[in-house]
Amino acid sequence: MEALRPLDDAADRVIGVGADDEPGYDVIPSTVGGGPERRSWRGRGRKRKRGVAFWLAVFWLLVVAFCAVAAEWLPLPDPNRPDVLDRLEGFSAEHPLGADPLGRDQLSRVIHGARVSLVVSVSAVTIGLIVGGTIGTAVGYLRGRSERVVMAIVDVIAAFPALILLLAVLAFIGRSLTIISLLIGALSIPIYTRVARANTLSIAQREFVHAAHTLGAKRSRILFREILPNVVPPVAAFALVAMGLVIVVEGSLALLGLSVPPPDPTWGGMIANGKPHLEEAAHVALVPSAAMFLTVLSLNFVGDVLRRSLDVRDANL
């Protein structure tokens, strides 16, 4: 029994949602007499409702990803090369986004700083998604004593102040991109565990799962063929929103001087460098702030739109 059965023929689409429908599906009566009902994912019909703002957010995220990947090959000046003559220079042909207190090109540093934000956010979210999503799906389906033990551990970890732990570990071990990514990813595991468990609990009560049990399907087959395909999309949509939070966390660490060591550029570090010069050269702090703001806003907006279209349920968190 397939978990996702998209509609192939849209000509006979007649939408009617019942109380006992599968999550996120619309009932499509067959035009063939006496034929079985077919179902389609609701997000397919909602694509037409995504406005210009959604696609602008997607475009901005693609631009940021391209800049982070291709920063070394773009025709930009060295982001770490100082020039005292250009110190705090405003917008100009030579420096389209101005120069920082050491005369370094702001545009080049913003683009290279996107790499740090992208690497940390993608790495941390991937760790949390794989580890936390796997644990949450497993305990949400198996239930019993294992669920109680795992969720008790998750609650204890989630109750611990994450920022204090980050500061303590980074101060003791040292700063590097790998350590920051691993620490933030490990601290995000409880969140993904709870989200995956909540969605698994909801999906496990649906009729198609009970039907698979009745037909004698193995638990492993039900988990991988019926439940997992329905849990992955909403958890992945939540991961987009979480990426924005990770970028903010990394920026906060950079403001405190605990992110990637200088002179490598980071958005948070650029904001910290520009803070003493807000009165004479506000662009030094405003340019990286705008880049971080637009990226986090786009991730939240796209993630929220996808979450609604995938019909994520917040119950049982």
N, C-alpha and C positions, 0 to 999 in steps of 0.2 A: 504494500500500500504506500503510495507516494505521498510525501508531506506537502509538496508544492505541485499543483496541477494548473498551470496557466491556461487561459483560454486561447485557443488557436484561431477560432473563427469569430470575429467581432460583429458580424452582420446580424446575428440573432441575440445580441446582448440585451438582456432584460434583467435589471438589477432588483433583487429583493432580499433583504437581510433578515434572517430569522434569529431567534434567541439562542438556538442551538448550533449556530454555524461555527465553523472552525475559525480561530482567531485570524483576523486580517483577510478573510475571504468573503466574496459576494456569491450568492447563489445564482446560477445561470441555468434556467430551465432549457432542456434540449428541445430543438424544433422537430426532432424525430419522434414520432409518436411512441410514448411509453419508455423512451430512453432515459438513462440515468442523468441526474443533475451533474453539471460540471461547475467548477469553482475557479475563480480568478483572484489573484492577489490585488487587494484594494489599491495598493500604491500605484498600480498600472494606470488606473483611472484618474489618479490625483496628479500625474505628471503634468497635465495641462494647466494645473492651478499654480505651478511654480512660476513666480513672476520674475521680473528683471533683477530684483535684488538677489535672488538665489543664484542666478547665473553670474552676476557681478562678483558675488562672494566666491564662487567656484573659480572664476577667472583669476581673481587675486591670489587664491591658494595655488593655482597652477603657476602663476608668475613667481611666487615665493619659492616654490619647489624647484622651478627651472633655474632661478638665480642661485639657489643653494647648491645645486648639482653642478652647474656650469660656471661657477664663480671664477675658477682658475683660467678658463678659456675666454672670458669676456674681456674686451679691450678697456680695462680699468687700470688706474695707477695702483701701485703697491699700497695696500691699506695700512701698513706699518711704517711707511716712510715719512718722517717728519720734515716739515719745511717751515722754519721760523718766519719767513716772509709772508706766508699765507695764514698765519695764526689768527683764528676766529674770523676768517673771511666769510662774508655772506654769500648768497647765491650769485654765481657768476658762470661764464662760459667754461672756465677751467674747472670749477667746482660747482656742478649743478645744484648740489644740496649743501654747499658751504664746506667749511673746514673746521676741525676741532681745535682745542687749545694748543696742540702741537703742530698744527698745520696739515694734518692728515686729511685726505679726501673723505668726506662724509658718505658719499654715494658708495664708494668702494667698501667702506667699513660696514655700512648697513647691509650690503649684499653678502659680504663674507660673514657677517654676524648672523645672517639667516641660516647659514649652515649649522652653527652651533645649536640654535633653537630647534631646527628640524631634526638633527641627529638625536638630541636629548629627548624630544617629544616622541618621535617615532620609536626609539629604542625602549623608552620607559613604558609607552602604551603597549608595545608588542609583548614585553615581559608580563605586564599585568594582564593583558588579554589572554595570552596562552595559558599561563599558570593559574590565574584567578578564574578565568572562564572555564577551564577544565575542571578545577576543583568544585566550583559552584554548580556546574551541570551534573557532575557525578553525585554529589551529596543531595542535590535537589531531586534527583530521580531515585536514588537508592533509599533515601530517608533513614530512619532508625537511629541507632546509637552513634553511628559515624557522623550523621548530620549534626547531632547535638554537640559532639566533641569539636568538630571543625568550626561550627558557627560560634562556639564559646571562645575558641582561639582567635577567630576573626574579630569578635567583639573586643577582646583584650587588646589586640594590635591596633584596631581602629581608634580605641580610646586613648592611645598614647600620643602625645603631641608630636606630630611628624616633623615640624620645622625644627624643634629642639633636637630631635634625633639626627636630622640632617646636619645641623650646625656642629653637633658634638663629633659625629663620625668624620666629617670633612676636616674639622680642625685637628683631629687625631691622625687620620690616614694621609690627608693631603688632597689637593685639588687636581682633578683630571676629568676629561670628558667621559671616560669609561666609568669611573667611580660614581660620578653624578648620575649618569643614566641608570646604572645598576641600582643605586640607592632609591631613586625616585620610582623606578619600576617595582622594586620590592615593596615599597610602602603603598603602592597602588593596588597590590594584589587583593587585599580585603574588599576594596570597593567593587572590583570586577567579580569577586566571588559572590557577593550579595546580589549584584545585578543579574548574573547568570543563574543563580539559584532561584531568584524571584520569577524570572521568565520560564525556567524549567518547571517550577511548581504550577504555573498557569497552563503551560502546554500539556503537562502530564495529565491534566484533568479533562482534556478534550476528548470528543467522541472517537476520533480516528485512532487515538492511542489506546482507548479501551477496546476498540474493535480489533486492533492488532493483538492485544492480550488475549481476547476471546478466541482468535484464530490460531493461537498457539505459537506466536512468533517469539523468538528468543529475546531476552532482555537486552542483550548487546545489539541485536538488529533493530529493536524499537528505539534504543538510545541513538544510534548512528543514522538510522533511516527516517525516523519520524520526529524525534525531539530535536536533535542537534541542528538540522537544517532550518528549523523555526526559531532556534535560540540565537544562532550566529548573527543574523541580520540586525536585530535590535541591539545586541551587545556591541556590534561593530559601529552602529550609529552612535551609541553612547561613547565609544572610544574617540570619536571625532571631537566631541565636547571636552573630553578629558585631555586631549592634546592641547587645547587652549589653556587649561589649568596648569599643565606641565610647563608651558612656555612662561607663564606668569611666575611659577615657582623658580624656574631657572633665572629669570630676570631679577627676582628678589635676592637670590643667592649672589648674583653678580653685583647688585647694589651694596651688599654687605661685604664684598670682596672675597667671596668663597666659591666663585664659579671658575671658569677657565682662566688660568693665569695670564696677565698681560704680557706682551702687547697684542695677543690675539683678540680680535674684536668680538664682542657680544653686545646685544641690544641693551641689556641691563647695565653692563659696564660703560657703554657710551652715555647712557642717561646719568650715571653717577659722575662721569667726567664733566658733563655739561651742567650739572646742578650748581656749581659755584659761579657760573657765568650766565645765569638766567637774565640778568638785567642788561648786560651788554651784548650778549649773543644767545638769545633764547633758542635759536634754531639748532644749536648743538645738542640740546636735550629733547627738543620737540620732534626732530626728524626720527630718531630711533623710537621715541614714544609713539609716534603716529604709525610706524611700521608694526610695532608690537600690538597696538590697539586694533588696527585693521585686520591683522592676522588672527588674533584671538576672537574678534567679532565675527569674522568669516567662518571660523571653525565652529563657533557656537551656533551661528545661524544655519549653516549647512547641516550640522549634526541634529539640530532641533527639527528641521524640516524632514530629514530622513527618518528621525524617530517617530514623528507623527504619521508619516506615510507608511511606515512599517508597523504601526499600531502597537507600539510598545506599551505594556501595562506596568504601572508602578506599584501594583499591589504586592503584598508579601515581602517587601524589602526588609 
